[in-house]
């Protein structure tokens, strides 16, 4: 693997790890969840389980390779985050949240690209030209960052406007009050 693809993989790993650490920690700690649409209808245990999986996978993206201890866990953590991203996309499809579907799908694709790029840590025949991963990740990561910015700005605007639904996954309204 050439130096450029190694650097791009590390940037993508850092981005994905920070994103899922920032998303998983509030789920585990139970702080700030009132700002996130859709979690009020889930059992607390399920929210904690998702948060723990996100935090552990975020650590698994970085720590094994940095420490040199069990580096084969890195591509497995990336696969795990890709699966979490796809499951979250399904969650947002049900809630009719199109930008969130795009965001979680982009994150899943980044996780899959990292898994392919780091798969050489596992004895396998997965062989993708390094330039392909560089191009893919150089498109996916900025797209995900832009989408996060759009989502963040949209959240502030939505807070000022009345909601047509309460953010519940089933689309029903809750009484205001």
C-alpha positions, 0 to 999 in steps of 0.5 A, spaced: 500 500 500 502 506 498 503 512 502 497 516 500 492 511 500 495 509 507 494 517 509 487 517 506 485 511 510 487 514 516 484 520 515 477 516 514 478 512 520 479 518 524 473 521 521 469 515 522 471 514 529 470 521 531 463 521 528 461 514 532 464 516 538 460 523 538 454 519 536 455 513 541 457 517 547 451 520 548 447 514 547 451 510 553 451 516 558 444 518 556 445 526 555 443 530 549 438 524 547 432 529 547 436 533 541 436 527 537 429 525 533 427 518 534 430 515 540 424 517 545 420 511 543 426 506 544 427 502 550 433 505 554 437 498 554 437 498 546 439 505 546 445 503 550 447 497 546 447 501 540 451 506 543 456 501 546 457 498 539 458 505 536 463 507 541 467 500 541 467 500 534 470 507 534 475 505 538 476 498 534 478 503 528 484 506 531 487 503 537 488 496 534 493 499 529 496 504 533 498 499 538 499 494 534 495 489 538 490 485 534 490 489 528 486 485 524 480 488 529 480 494 525 477 492 518 472 488 522 470 494 526 469 498 520 465 492 517 461 493 524 460 500 523 458 499 516 452 495 518 450 500 524 450 505 518 446 501 514 441 499 520 441 506 522 439 508 514 433 503 515 431 507 521 431 513 518 427 511 512 422 509 516 422 516 519 422 519 512 428 523 514 432 523 507 438 527 509 439 522 515 438 516 510 444 519 506 448 521 512 448 514 515 449 511 508 455 515 506 458 512 513 456 505 511 460 506 505 466 509 508 466 503 513 466 498 507 472 502 504 476 502 510 474 495 511 477 493 504 483 498 505 485 495 511 483 488 509 491 486 508 491 485 515 487 479 515 490 474 510 486 474 504 485 475 497 481 482 497 485 486 492 483 493 490 488 498 487 490 503 492 488 509 487 481 506 487 480 507 495 483 514 495 478 516 490 472 513 493 474 516 500 476 523 497 469 523 495 465 519 501 468 523 506 467 530 504 460 528 502 459 526 509 462 532 512 457 536 507 451 532 509 453 533 517 453 541 516 447 541 512 443 536 517 446 541 523 444 547 520 437 544 518 436 542 525 437 549 528 431 551 523 427 546 524 427 547 532 424 554 530 418 551 526 413 547 528 414 540 527 408 536 522 410 530 526 413 529 533 419 525 530 416 518 532 418 513 528 411 511 526 409 518 524 404 519 529 403 526 533 404 526 540 400 532 544 404 538 545 404 540 552 
